[in-house]
Amino acid sequence: MPAAPVLLAVVSLRRESPLSVATVALITGIDGQDGYYLSRLLLKQGYEVHGFALRPEQSQLGEEVSLHPFDLRQPATLGDLFGKIQPDEVYHLAAQSHVARSYEHPLETAEITGLGALHMLEASRQWQLQRGRPVRFFQASSSAIFDDKAGPVLNEESPIHPRSPYACAKAYAHLQVRNYREAHGMFACNGILFNHESPLRDASFVTRKITRAAARIKLGLQQKLKLGNLDAERSWGFAGDFVEAMGLMLQQDEPDDYVISTTETHSVREFVETVFAYLDRDYRDHVEIDPELFRPHDAPVLRGDITRARTRLHWEPKVSFRQLAEMMIEHDLEQEA
């Protein structure tokens, strides 16, 4: 994984393990942006960190993280892996997270994003029964599960009405976490994550697609950038801020679900304009609109109400929209040079 600014504040994950041994964390999807930032945070806190990755031999996370090859579609080895790793905390981040791909591959999306979460929950429950001590579980839920007609500001009690195969799979996982919490008494939390980005975001996502193309245009390596709906608005935060909330959720006395979001929204057009202006370019000279890139259903303007996270976790985002855009373009300028 290429170098990227970490910019993680020192948050205290206060709960201590029995006998003062290091807390063992297992992170699925550790090879994604959230997995990278979360692993750095937990290592700073003295955790022993393990991760599931599809291709661990390609990872650049470093020797501090113990990686294990694992595919959520092949869960037969989960019991043995849990016995080997012996996790105290499980952070389930892995998913097929591309909305457009979910329309093309709905079965794959359901299997990985929906059933994959259930496999991890049940493995955590079985490991908890085996060792006789609680296992704390975090699920990376999504704002996509909500009814986008419920209002511009959404909280933990907003109605669930997913509108894509990806969102349906995330909603299934979200409800299974609630079910395991209520039926089995597990310490299981949903982090209902709104859009969050970083220099490590996959280039197939629109923000990184923009910053990477803008860097290449600045360096004379590319001339045009094709985009879809420039008027779509999102609440974009920094992944490094969001993983702090993940860690804090599993240190509370009682499990619950938390909306994690910024408190403002911006359009794709604003993001493009901010990035190109930083490079002293006019985006209108380089951006072309491609109708093929419009989504079948594009959510209206939505942002999260973080009252619960602010009150109970004492969490709120730190990196601003402009700082995020500039962080990403600086990274891509360095990578493309």
C-alpha positions as CSV (number, residue, x, y, z in Angstrom):
1,M,0.0,0.0,0.0
2,P,1.5,3.4,-0.9
3,A,2.6,5.8,1.8
4,A,-0.1,8.2,2.9
5,P,-0.5,10.8,5.6
6,V,-2.0,9.1,8.7
7,L,-3.1,12.2,10.6
8,L,-4.6,10.2,13.4
9,A,-5.2,12.1,16.7
10,V,-4.2,10.2,19.8
11,V,-7.5,8.9,21.1
12,S,-7.5,6.7,24.2
13,L,-9.1,3.3,23.8
14,R,-9.5,2.9,27.5
15,R,-10.8,-0.6,28.2
16,E,-8.0,-3.0,29.4
17,S,-7.7,-6.7,28.6
18,P,-7.6,-9.3,31.5
19,L,-4.2,-9.7,33.1
20,S,-3.0,-6.5,31.3
21,V,-2.1,-8.5,28.1
22,A,-2.4,-6.8,24.8
23,T,-5.9,-6.7,23.3
24,V,-6.1,-8.8,20.2
25,A,-8.0,-7.2,17.3
26,L,-9.1,-9.0,14.1
27,I,-9.8,-6.7,11.1
28,T,-11.5,-8.0,7.9
29,G,-10.9,-6.0,4.8
30,I,-7.7,-4.8,6.3
31,D,-6.3,-4.1,2.8
32,G,-8.8,-1.3,2.2
33,Q,-8.4,2.4,3.3
34,D,-10.3,1.9,6.6
35,G,-8.4,-1.2,7.4
36,Y,-5.1,0.6,7.0
37,Y,-6.0,3.6,9.2
38,L,-7.7,1.4,11.8
39,S,-4.7,-0.9,12.0
40,R,-2.4,2.1,12.5
41,L,-4.6,3.4,15.3
42,L,-4.8,0.1,17.1
43,L,-1.1,-0.5,16.9
44,K,-0.5,2.9,18.5
45,Q,-2.7,1.8,21.3
46,G,-0.7,-1.3,22.0
47,Y,-3.0,-3.8,20.3
48,E,-1.9,-7.1,18.7
49,V,-3.5,-6.7,15.2
50,H,-4.5,-9.4,12.8
51,G,-6.1,-9.0,9.5
52,F,-8.0,-11.0,6.9
53,A,-6.9,-10.2,3.3
54,L,-7.6,-11.8,-0.1
55,R,-4.0,-11.4,-1.2
56,P,-1.8,-10.9,1.9
57,E,1.3,-11.4,-0.1
58,Q,0.6,-8.0,-1.8
59,S,0.1,-6.1,1.4
60,Q,2.3,-3.3,2.4
61,L,1.0,-3.0,6.0
62,G,4.3,-4.1,7.5
63,E,5.4,-6.9,9.8
64,E,3.5,-5.4,12.8
65,V,0.3,-6.7,11.4
66,S,-0.3,-10.5,11.2
67,L,-2.1,-11.3,7.9
68,H,-4.2,-14.3,7.2
69,P,-5.5,-15.3,3.7
70,F,-9.3,-15.5,3.8
71,D,-12.3,-15.2,1.4
72,L,-15.7,-14.5,3.0
73,R,-17.3,-16.8,0.4
74,Q,-15.4,-19.7,1.8
75,P,-16.1,-19.6,5.6
76,A,-15.3,-23.2,6.5
77,T,-11.9,-22.3,8.1
78,L,-13.3,-19.4,10.2
79,G,-13.5,-21.5,13.4
80,D,-9.8,-22.6,13.1
81,L,-8.7,-19.0,12.4
82,F,-10.5,-17.7,15.4
83,G,-8.9,-20.3,17.6
84,K,-5.5,-19.4,16.2
85,I,-5.9,-15.6,16.5
86,Q,-8.0,-15.6,19.7
87,P,-9.5,-12.1,19.1
88,D,-10.9,-9.9,21.8
89,E,-12.3,-7.4,19.2
90,V,-13.5,-8.0,15.7
91,Y,-13.8,-5.2,13.2
92,H,-15.7,-6.4,10.1
93,L,-14.9,-4.0,7.3
94,A,-14.8,-6.3,4.3
95,A,-17.5,-5.9,1.7
96,Q,-18.2,-5.7,-2.0
97,S,-18.7,-1.9,-1.7
98,H,-19.2,-0.7,-5.2
99,V,-22.8,0.3,-5.8
100,A,-22.6,0.1,-9.6
101,R,-21.0,-3.3,-9.4
102,S,-23.8,-4.5,-7.1
103,Y,-26.3,-4.0,-9.9
104,E,-24.2,-6.1,-12.3
105,H,-23.4,-8.7,-9.6
106,P,-26.2,-8.8,-7.0
107,L,-25.6,-12.4,-6.0
108,E,-21.9,-11.8,-5.3
109,T,-22.7,-8.7,-3.4
110,A,-25.3,-10.5,-1.2
111,E,-22.9,-13.3,-0.5
112,I,-19.9,-11.1,0.4
113,T,-21.5,-8.1,2.0
114,G,-24.6,-9.7,3.5
115,L,-23.8,-13.3,4.3
116,G,-20.2,-12.5,5.0
117,A,-21.2,-10.4,8.0
118,L,-23.4,-13.2,9.3
119,H,-20.5,-15.7,9.0
120,M,-18.3,-13.3,11.0
121,L,-21.0,-12.8,13.6
122,E,-21.6,-16.5,14.1
123,A,-17.8,-17.2,14.3
124,S,-17.5,-14.5,16.9
125,R,-20.4,-16.0,18.9
126,Q,-18.9,-19.5,18.8
127,W,-15.5,-18.2,19.8
128,Q,-17.1,-16.3,22.7
129,L,-18.8,-19.5,23.9
130,Q,-15.6,-21.5,23.5
131,R,-13.4,-19.1,25.5
132,G,-16.0,-18.1,28.1
133,R,-15.4,-14.3,27.7
134,P,-17.1,-11.6,25.6
135,V,-16.0,-10.8,22.1
136,R,-16.7,-7.3,20.9
137,F,-17.9,-6.9,17.3
138,F,-18.0,-3.9,15.0
139,Q,-19.9,-3.9,11.7
140,A,-19.2,-1.3,9.1
141,S,-22.7,-0.5,8.2
142,S,-23.7,2.2,5.7
143,S,-25.9,5.3,5.3
144,A,-27.1,3.6,2.1
145,I,-29.4,1.4,4.2
146,F,-31.7,4.4,5.0
147,D,-34.8,5.6,3.3
148,D,-33.4,8.5,1.4
149,K,-36.8,10.2,1.5
150,A,-36.8,10.3,5.3
151,G,-35.2,13.7,5.4
152,P,-31.9,15.5,4.8
153,V,-30.5,14.6,8.2
154,L,-30.6,10.9,9.3
155,N,-30.0,9.4,12.7
156,E,-29.8,5.9,14.2
157,E,-33.6,5.6,14.2
158,S,-34.3,6.7,10.6
159,P,-36.3,4.2,8.6
160,I,-34.4,1.5,6.7
161,H,-35.3,1.3,3.0
162,P,-32.3,0.3,0.8
163,R,-32.4,1.1,-2.9
164,S,-29.6,-0.9,-4.5
165,P,-28.3,-4.5,-4.2
166,Y,-25.3,-3.1,-2.2
167,A,-27.6,-1.3,0.2
168,C,-29.9,-4.3,0.6
169,A,-26.9,-6.5,1.6
170,K,-25.7,-3.8,4.0
171,A,-29.2,-3.6,5.5
172,Y,-29.2,-7.4,6.0
173,A,-25.9,-7.3,7.8
174,H,-27.0,-4.3,9.9
175,L,-30.1,-6.1,11.1
176,Q,-28.2,-9.3,11.9
177,V,-25.9,-7.3,14.2
178,R,-29.0,-6.0,16.0
179,N,-30.3,-9.6,16.2
180,Y,-27.1,-11.0,17.6
181,R,-27.0,-8.2,20.2
182,E,-30.6,-8.8,21.3
183,A,-31.0,-12.6,20.9
184,H,-27.5,-13.6,22.1
185,G,-26.4,-10.7,24.3
186,M,-23.4,-10.1,22.2
187,F,-21.5,-6.8,22.4
188,A,-22.1,-6.0,18.7
189,C,-22.2,-2.5,17.2
190,N,-23.1,-1.0,13.9
191,G,-21.1,2.0,12.7
192,I,-23.5,3.6,10.2
193,L,-20.8,5.2,8.0
194,F,-21.5,8.1,5.6
195,N,-19.1,8.7,2.8
196,H,-15.5,8.9,3.9
197,E,-12.4,9.2,1.7
198,S,-8.6,9.3,2.0
199,P,-5.5,9.2,-0.2
200,L,-5.9,5.4,0.0
201,R,-9.3,5.3,-1.5
202,D,-9.7,3.0,-4.5
203,A,-9.4,4.9,-7.7
204,S,-12.8,3.5,-8.9
205,F,-14.5,5.8,-6.3
206,V,-15.4,9.2,-7.6
207,T,-13.3,11.3,-5.2
208,R,-10.0,9.4,-5.9
209,K,-10.9,9.2,-9.6
210,I,-11.0,13.0,-9.6
211,T,-7.8,13.6,-7.7
212,R,-5.8,11.0,-9.6
213,A,-7.0,12.4,-13.0
214,A,-6.4,16.0,-11.9
215,A,-2.8,15.1,-10.9
216,R,-2.2,13.4,-14.2
217,I,-3.7,16.5,-16.1
218,K,-1.4,18.8,-14.1
219,L,1.6,16.7,-15.0
220,G,0.6,16.5,-18.7
221,L,-0.2,12.8,-18.6
222,Q,-3.9,13.1,-19.3
223,Q,-6.2,15.7,-20.9
224,K,-9.8,14.8,-20.0
225,L,-11.8,13.4,-17.1
226,K,-15.2,11.8,-17.6
227,L,-17.7,12.1,-14.8
228,G,-21.5,11.5,-14.3
229,N,-23.8,13.6,-12.1
230,L,-21.9,16.7,-10.9
231,D,-24.8,17.9,-8.8
232,A,-24.9,14.8,-6.6
233,E,-24.2,15.8,-3.0
234,R,-22.5,13.8,-0.3
235,S,-21.2,14.2,3.2
236,W,-17.5,13.4,2.7
237,G,-15.3,12.8,5.7
238,F,-11.8,11.6,6.3
239,A,-11.3,7.8,6.9
240,G,-8.7,8.5,9.6
241,D,-11.4,10.3,11.6
242,F,-14.0,7.6,11.1
243,V,-11.8,4.8,12.4
244,E,-11.4,6.6,15.7
245,A,-15.1,6.3,16.1
246,M,-15.0,2.6,15.4
247,G,-12.4,2.0,18.1
248,L,-14.4,4.1,20.6
249,M,-17.6,2.2,20.0
250,L,-16.0,-1.1,21.3
251,Q,-14.8,0.6,24.5
252,Q,-18.3,1.6,25.8
253,D,-20.0,-0.1,28.7
254,E,-23.0,-1.0,26.5
255,P,-23.2,-1.8,22.8
256,D,-25.2,0.4,20.4
257,D,-25.4,1.7,16.9
258,Y,-23.9,5.0,15.9
259,V,-24.1,7.3,12.9
260,I,-20.7,8.5,11.8
261,S,-20.7,11.5,9.4
262,T,-19.5,15.0,8.9
263,T,-22.0,17.8,9.5
264,E,-22.0,19.3,6.0
265,T,-22.6,18.2,2.4
266,H,-20.8,19.1,-0.8
267,S,-21.5,18.4,-4.5
268,V,-19.3,16.5,-6.8
269,R,-18.9,19.8,-8.7
270,E,-17.6,21.4,-5.5
271,F,-15.1,18.6,-5.0
272,V,-13.9,18.9,-8.7
273,E,-13.7,22.7,-8.5
274,T,-11.7,22.6,-5.2
275,V,-9.2,20.0,-6.6
276,F,-8.6,21.8,-9.9
277,A,-8.4,25.2,-8.2
278,Y,-5.7,23.9,-5.9
279,L,-3.8,23.1,-9.1
280,D,-4.5,26.5,-10.7
281,R,-6.8,24.9,-13.3
282,D,-10.4,25.5,-14.4
283,Y,-12.2,22.1,-14.2
284,R,-14.5,23.1,-17.1
285,D,-11.6,22.9,-19.5
286,H,-11.0,19.2,-18.6
287,V,-14.2,17.6,-17.3
288,E,-16.7,15.9,-19.7
289,I,-20.1,14.6,-18.7
290,D,-20.8,11.0,-19.6
291,P,-24.5,9.9,-19.3
292,E,-23.3,6.3,-18.9
293,L,-21.8,7.2,-15.6
294,F,-25.1,8.3,-14.0
295,R,-26.4,5.8,-11.4
296,P,-29.9,4.2,-11.8
297,H,-30.8,5.8,-8.5
298,D,-28.8,8.6,-7.0
299,A,-29.6,9.5,-3.4
300,P,-30.7,13.1,-2.7
301,V,-28.7,15.4,-0.3
302,L,-28.1,13.4,2.9
303,R,-26.0,13.9,6.0
304,G,-25.9,12.2,9.4
305,D,-26.9,13.4,12.8
306,I,-23.9,12.6,15.0
307,T,-25.5,13.6,18.3
308,R,-25.2,10.1,19.8
309,A,-21.6,9.8,18.7
310,R,-20.7,13.3,20.0
311,T,-22.5,12.8,23.3
312,R,-21.4,9.2,24.2
313,L,-18.2,8.7,22.3
314,H,-17.0,12.3,22.5
315,W,-16.3,12.0,18.8
316,E,-16.6,14.4,15.9
317,P,-14.7,14.9,12.6
318,K,-11.6,16.9,12.5
319,V,-10.4,17.1,8.9
320,S,-12.4,19.6,6.8
321,F,-13.7,19.1,3.3
322,R,-10.9,21.3,1.8
323,Q,-8.2,19.7,3.9
324,L,-9.4,16.3,2.6
325,A,-9.4,17.3,-1.0
326,E,-5.9,18.9,-0.7
327,M,-4.6,15.9,1.1
328,M,-5.7,13.6,-1.6
329,I,-4.5,15.7,-4.5
330,E,-1.0,16.1,-2.9
331,H,-0.8,12.3,-2.5
332,D,-1.7,11.7,-6.1
333,L,0.7,14.4,-7.4
334,E,3.5,12.5,-5.6
335,Q,2.3,9.1,-6.8
336,E,2.0,10.2,-10.5
337,A,5.2,12.3,-10.7
